[in-house]
Amino acid sequence: MPIVSIRMAKGRDVDQKRRLAAEVTRAVAQSLALPPELVSIQIEEFDRENWATGGELHIDKFGPGCGKP
């Protein structure tokens, strides 16, 4: 039974997470020849103020949303 962990910045709505879960489940089930019911997905969200790239916090670089300047 595969467990997929997805880490991403906060800012996506629940419909986007539903689509993400459905597509990832479909891809994993197909790739591993498993029924989709055996695929588990954990989505972990974090604040953009807790993520930096190149020495710059993402909240400063991209704003508080989900990666769109």
Steps between C-alpha positions, in 0.01 A plus 500: 500500500681817383484817705580820311604812693453837337647809664393838370445857606158599631270678262321242288129446545338168580391442139861528382604247767221265392624514139859449612405198711298347217774546238782376724292200606425417136869525400629292792232233459567471127879499539496232768206300361302544821139584571464871586350405837846391617666836434517743791600865468605738776505872422709710735475876469731763641508877513708677237682680781654165595655431157794677340694459178823681427489668839163664439176400671232397253247730662729789401587360159154382389252642750264314731318301228589169342808595303362764267679837518 
